[in-house]
Amino acid sequence: MRNLALGEPSANLPKNILINLKKKIEVLRFGYTESIGTVELRKKVSIHYKQHYDVDVSMENVAITAGASAGIFMSLLSLFEKGSLIAITRPGYPAYKNMIKALGLRAYYIDTSAVNNFQLTTDLIENLPNNIKGIIISSPSNPCGSIISDNEIFNILNICKSKNIKVISDEIYHRVEYQNKKLNTAFNFDKNSIVINSFSKYFLMTGYRLGWIIGDKGFINQIRNLSMNFYLSPSSISQYVANEVFNYYDYFDSIVLKYLENRNYLISKLQSMGISDIIVPEGAFYLYVNISKFNNNSYDFCSRMVNDIGVTLAPGIDFDDKHGNSYVRFSYSCEKIVLEESLNLIKKWL
Ligand SMILES: Cc1ncc(COP(=O)(O)O)c(C=O)c1O
């Protein structure tokens, strides 16, 4: 089975981190920590923000969470009254709508288009109805890898402020970016926005289940109470590992370069199959591809592919229940050889 469906890096952490962990596991006891994470890790996250975004984030602005997933869930729970309308893009990360529903909130779908790389624009935000209470912004996005430029995000945040819309900025794919200039964090433009991030993607720690939230001190205190009752504390062993990753930016950047190589290879290979209408991802490790000339049912397309040649892709219908049947999502965070083998099989199969 060749898996191009999972949103998970195949690379492991730097060897030294793993060696240290092995040694420490025999001598340390990993108990509960503060419910919003250790002081040491929160301080490291705040330094990360100073170094990489040139923004002052104190450790009181940081909560370590059980992945971005718990960060998004607790933020939605703490910010909004039951029944509130929360805007999300279509296509978008499927868990947003599921969490919104599970919490008794209501999703308002913003239909984005291929013309705008399936991303938010100021026009789309300006046209939002007045009863929207919150919005989840995702840049680089899943499933398209498209970004919102700094300029545009600045305008979007301003419009949201004037409309009293609370912004949750999901920045989980930050630093998995392919432009020369790195993206800025929403917190740099507006200290009222809530930022979600994670150790899962750039830092390769998916299974360690660790993320973080940046927000004002009052909000972080609410998260402190929520997480204490929800899961007591994020995993202490994972926090121990996370303390070390900030010494290895060069290593993680080198993995991003491999994704870029994979991205370019994937695009050229698809073009050789006659699929030329491609939105080139500027970040994350996904390519959202229109397959309507082969099949109008993305689920059927993907299940036939897995049955016939053992290659898995994610069906577009998972990300967009309106137009998603015309699309599939490739994940190219795998080893190049897996991508090469899969594409050779797909080429013969199509
Ligand atoms: C856009 C987006 N947000 C959040 C998550 C959740 O990530 P995690 O809980 O592993 O930090 C994912 C996972 O794929 C994602 O794609």
PDBQT file of the ligand as one rigid body, heavy atoms in Angstrom, charges set to zero:
ROOT
HETATM    1  C1  LIG A 401      -5.392  22.441   9.177  1.00  0.00    +0.000 C 
HETATM    2  C2  LIG A 401      -5.157  21.496  10.306  1.00  0.00    +0.000 A 
HETATM    3  N1  LIG A 401      -5.396  21.917  11.559  1.00  0.00    +0.000 NA
HETATM    4  C3  LIG A 401      -5.222  21.099  12.616  1.00  0.00    +0.000 A 
HETATM    5  C4  LIG A 401      -4.790  19.793  12.454  1.00  0.00    +0.000 A 
HETATM    6  C5  LIG A 401      -4.617  18.922  13.689  1.00  0.00    +0.000 C 
HETATM    7  O1  LIG A 401      -3.272  18.644  13.954  1.00  0.00    +0.000 OA
HETATM    8  P1  LIG A 401      -2.686  18.104  15.319  1.00  0.00    +0.000 P 
HETATM    9  O2  LIG A 401      -3.815  17.831  16.251  1.00  0.00    +0.000 OA
HETATM   10  O3  LIG A 401      -1.911  16.866  14.972  1.00  0.00    +0.000 OA
HETATM   11  O4  LIG A 401      -1.775  19.159  15.863  1.00  0.00    +0.000 OA
HETATM   12  C6  LIG A 401      -4.512  19.312  11.164  1.00  0.00    +0.000 A 
HETATM   13  C7  LIG A 401      -4.063  17.929  10.949  1.00  0.00    +0.000 C 
HETATM   14  O5  LIG A 401      -3.876  17.449   9.869  1.00  0.00    +0.000 OA
HETATM   15  C8  LIG A 401      -4.707  20.189  10.069  1.00  0.00    +0.000 A 
HETATM   16  O6  LIG A 401      -4.480  19.807   8.799  1.00  0.00    +0.000 OA
ENDROOT
TORSDOF 0
